[in-house]
Amino acid sequence: MLRILLILGSFLALVFAAHGPALFAQNSTQSGGSTEATRSAVSDPAALFEDGERALAKGEYKRAEQAFRAVIDLDPRSFAAYANLGVVYMREKKWDAAVSMLHKAEKLNPGAAGIRLNLGLAYYRQGEFQEAIPAFVSVAQSDQTSAQARYLLGLCYFFTKDYANAASTLQPLERIEWNDLNFLYVLAISAWQAKQPDLEQRSMTRLVEIGGNSPEFHLLMGKAHLNREEYDDAIKELQIAAQASPKLPFVHFNLGEVYMKKREFEKAKAEFLEDVSIEPDLAFNYDQLGVIEFQLQHTKAAEEYFQRALKLDPKLASSQYQLARVYQEEGNPAKALSEADALLQLVPDNSSAHYLRGRILQKLGRTNEAKVEMRHATEILDEARNKRQQELEDGVKDPELMQ
């Protein structure tokens, strides 16, 4: 059993709802505005800031945004206004805007750990784990009591396959997270990959002890079998989890993945649709449904699914890649080229993206440009710079890791 669990791609429903973005109070010494009592509220940075805080607490994000921007207009050096504006955008999942505001806040107050933590979270929530690492490292070093920063840093190392750093970062949290199934699983995998058998054994023993017969444990086991290509065993474990907890997220998604591996597309489609009924906003379900329809040569249905996936997650490169392939298959190279261009905005150093664009250009009769793309694709492949290669061709197989 221990060996089965030492497989990448565990069930990680990691929710940090209790540790959301940090809010910042306006520091009167930072404000350049007058403190005259007769100043009206509309021109008083402190009053505007308080209004923004109240609006943010109530979930009135538009009003909060307007208030914090008004503070910045009056006091361009108010790092707290920039920081809380970043929080507003994080709540709205406007990640690029959030990152921009948080960087401005950090520049004005580089010593604020809360700003750096939020910046790391903004990158983390987008799956940009490599970019999140410096922010979490900085917070963990400046505040060694920050369990959240250390946990997130360990996960970033894990997702980027830096297992030695993942193990060393997470190990000090053992006592705090001793009852967390997901934490123990990540720690065990990291320890195994880093060749730390004592830590591996300790984590695995505790994992089995607290996992028991829970649906989450069977989901994790099914995921492990899936990654080992033990498909019948994966189905057995995942069905146990589904029977025990029919609405458990990702059970049906992973069953769909197993059936896709077995090329049983109708069964896979049924499982992904079942997961859609549980998680209607999960872009990966539509991405995989699009792949199925494309495999079945239902290009119109595939197109609709990929577009829906991209509406939910505009940065989902696998759907962008597949959508370009759909238009190419349909004999619409102009549309295919537009999607390939959008794909390269997401993954500029991806050889598959350049190769696909080269083929489309060739179809359009733009031979010289096609040769340039093909040559660039070969150079990238030769230099082994593309870490996301498989994601474009097979889709993201571990959406749990993003939660």
PEKA-V223352 format. One record per residue. N is the residue number from 0. OMEGA is omega in whole degrees, 0 to 359 (none if undefined). BURIAL is 1 if it has 9 or more other C-alpha atoms within 8 Angstrom, else 0. Layout:
n = [N;N]
omega = [OMEGA;OMEGA]
burial = [BURIAL;BURIAL]
//
This chain:
n = [0;1;2;3;4;5;6;7;8;9;10;11;12;13;14;15;16;17;18;19;20;21;22;23;24;25;26;27;28;29;30;31;32;33;34;35;36;37;38;39;40;41;42;43;44;45;46;47;48;49;50;51;52;53;54;55;56;57;58;59;60;61;62;63;64;65;66;67;68;69;70;71;72;73;74;75;76;77;78;79;80;81;82;83;84;85;86;87;88;89;90;91;92;93;94;95;96;97;98;99;100;101;102;103;104;105;106;107;108;109;110;111;112;113;114;115;116;117;118;119;120;121;122;123;124;125;126;127;128;129;130;131;132;133;134;135;136;137;138;139;140;141;142;143;144;145;146;147;148;149;150;151;152;153;154;155;156;157;158;159;160;161;162;163;164;165;166;167;168;169;170;171;172;173;174;175;176;177;178;179;180;181;182;183;184;185;186;187;188;189;190;191;192;193;194;195;196;197;198;199;200;201;202;203;204;205;206;207;208;209;210;211;212;213;214;215;216;217;218;219;220;221;222;223;224;225;226;227;228;229;230;231;232;233;234;235;236;237;238;239;240;241;242;243;244;245;246;247;248;249;250;251;252;253;254;255;256;257;258;259;260;261;262;263;264;265;266;267;268;269;270;271;272;273;274;275;276;277;278;279;280;281;282;283;284;285;286;287;288;289;290;291;292;293;294;295;296;297;298;299;300;301;302;303;304;305;306;307;308;309;310;311;312;313;314;315;316;317;318;319;320;321;322;323;324;325;326;327;328;329;330;331;332;333;334;335;336;337;338;339;340;341;342;343;344;345;346;347;348;349;350;351;352;353;354;355;356;357;358;359;360;361;362;363;364;365;366;367;368;369;370;371;372;373;374;375;376;377;378;379;380;381;382;383;384;385;386;387;388;389;390;391;392;393;394;395;396;397;398;399;400;401;402]
omega = [182;183;180;185;183;183;179;175;181;172;183;176;187;182;180;182;181;181;183;180;180;177;186;177;178;179;184;180;179;186;178;184;179;177;181;184;184;181;180;183;184;179;181;182;182;180;178;181;179;178;178;179;179;180;180;180;181;182;178;192;179;179;179;179;181;181;181;176;176;176;181;177;180;184;184;180;179;180;181;179;177;182;181;173;174;178;177;182;175;179;180;181;174;194;181;178;179;180;180;181;181;175;178;178;180;180;180;181;184;182;184;182;181;179;180;177;178;179;176;179;180;176;182;183;177;183;179;190;180;179;181;187;182;180;180;176;181;180;181;180;182;179;185;176;182;180;181;180;181;179;181;178;178;178;178;176;180;182;178;174;173;192;179;178;178;181;182;179;184;185;180;180;185;184;182;187;188;180;182;183;183;179;182;180;179;180;180;179;181;180;179;180;180;179;175;189;181;179;178;183;180;182;183;179;180;179;179;181;184;180;177;181;185;177;180;180;179;175;179;179;178;178;179;178;179;180;176;181;175;195;180;177;179;180;181;182;182;177;175;179;182;179;181;182;187;183;180;181;173;176;183;175;181;172;176;178;180;182;175;178;179;181;174;194;180;176;178;180;179;180;179;178;176;178;175;180;179;184;186;182;179;185;185;177;181;176;182;175;176;178;180;182;178;177;180;179;174;191;180;177;178;179;181;180;181;178;178;178;182;175;179;181;183;181;181;188;182;179;178;178;183;179;176;178;178;181;176;180;181;180;179;186;179;177;180;179;178;179;177;176;178;178;181;173;180;184;186;183;181;184;179;179;179;179;179;179;178;179;180;178;178;179;179;180;180;192;183;178;179;179;179;180;180;179;179;179;180;180;179;181;181;182;178;181;189;182;184;186;188;183;183;186;184;184;179;186;185;180;177;185;183;187;none]
burial = [0;0;0;1;1;1;1;0;1;1;1;0;0;0;0;0;0;0;0;0;1;1;0;0;0;1;0;0;0;1;1;0;0;0;0;0;0;0;1;0;0;0;0;1;1;1;1;1;1;0;1;1;1;1;1;1;0;0;0;1;1;0;1;1;1;1;1;1;1;1;1;1;0;1;1;0;1;1;1;1;1;1;1;1;1;1;1;1;1;1;0;0;0;1;1;0;1;1;1;1;1;1;1;1;1;1;0;1;0;0;0;0;1;1;1;1;1;1;1;1;1;1;1;1;1;0;0;1;1;0;1;1;1;0;1;1;1;1;1;1;0;0;0;0;0;1;0;0;1;1;1;1;1;1;1;1;1;1;1;0;0;1;1;1;1;1;1;0;1;1;0;0;1;0;0;0;1;1;0;0;1;1;1;1;1;1;1;1;1;1;1;1;1;1;0;1;0;0;1;1;1;0;1;1;0;1;1;0;0;0;1;0;0;0;1;1;1;1;1;1;1;1;1;1;1;1;1;0;0;1;1;0;1;1;1;1;1;1;1;1;1;1;0;0;0;0;0;1;1;0;1;1;1;1;1;1;1;1;1;1;0;0;0;1;1;0;1;1;1;1;1;1;1;1;1;1;0;0;0;0;0;1;1;1;1;1;1;1;1;1;1;1;1;1;0;0;0;1;1;0;1;1;1;1;1;1;1;1;1;1;0;1;0;0;0;1;1;1;1;1;1;1;1;1;1;1;1;1;0;0;0;1;1;0;1;1;1;1;1;1;1;1;1;1;0;0;1;0;0;1;1;1;1;1;1;1;1;1;1;1;1;1;0;0;0;1;0;0;1;1;1;1;1;1;0;1;1;1;0;1;1;0;0;0;0;1;0;0;1;0;1;1;1;0;1;1;0;0;0;1;1;0;1]
//
